[in-house]
Amino acid sequence: FPSHDIQKFYYLPHGGKEIDLVISRPGQKIILVEIKSTELVEERHIEALKSSGSHFENAIKKCVSNDPIAKKLNDVDCVHWKDFLKDLYRSV
């Protein structure tokens, strides 16, 4: 993953739930990523992303997992980790 002008970090608000990965790229929306090993993503897996709205307005929210079926839960796009990486490399 090229690191030119790209910042990668995690976010843990005081008393809140951790966001596993935050990707910041110049001129693009921030991407918030929740990483799960599950093969079936459910609402409970995206709690941290759902509660992050006030900290990261207009961010793209992704849940990356082993679930082979892409889906949208609330405003979170849930995708297989391989598809996430393909899309991420295309957009760099």
Buried (B, 14 or more C-beta within 10 A) or exposed (E): EEEEEBEEEEBEEEEEBEBBBBBBBEEEEBBBBBBBEEEEBEEEBBEBBBEBBEBBEEBBBBBBBEBEEEEEBEEBBBBBBEBBEEEBEEEE
